[in-house]
Amino acid sequence: MVPLNPCSVMASNKTTSAKMASLASRVLNDPDSSGIARRLAATALAQAKPKKRG
């Protein structure tokens, strides 16, 4: 496991775009995605703005 950099653990005000969140969702739903791709996709979705429900 890669040691965590204390600077990378701090909160950020950056968010993932809707287009990137959509791509991340497709990666997570693809059974052939690699483990690292899934981890990166999960991180991107965690930083995405929540969709407003009607």
Secondary structure, 3 states (H helix, E strand, C coil): CCCCCHHHHCCCCCCECHHHHHHHHHHHHCCCCCHHHHHHHHHHHHCECCCCCC
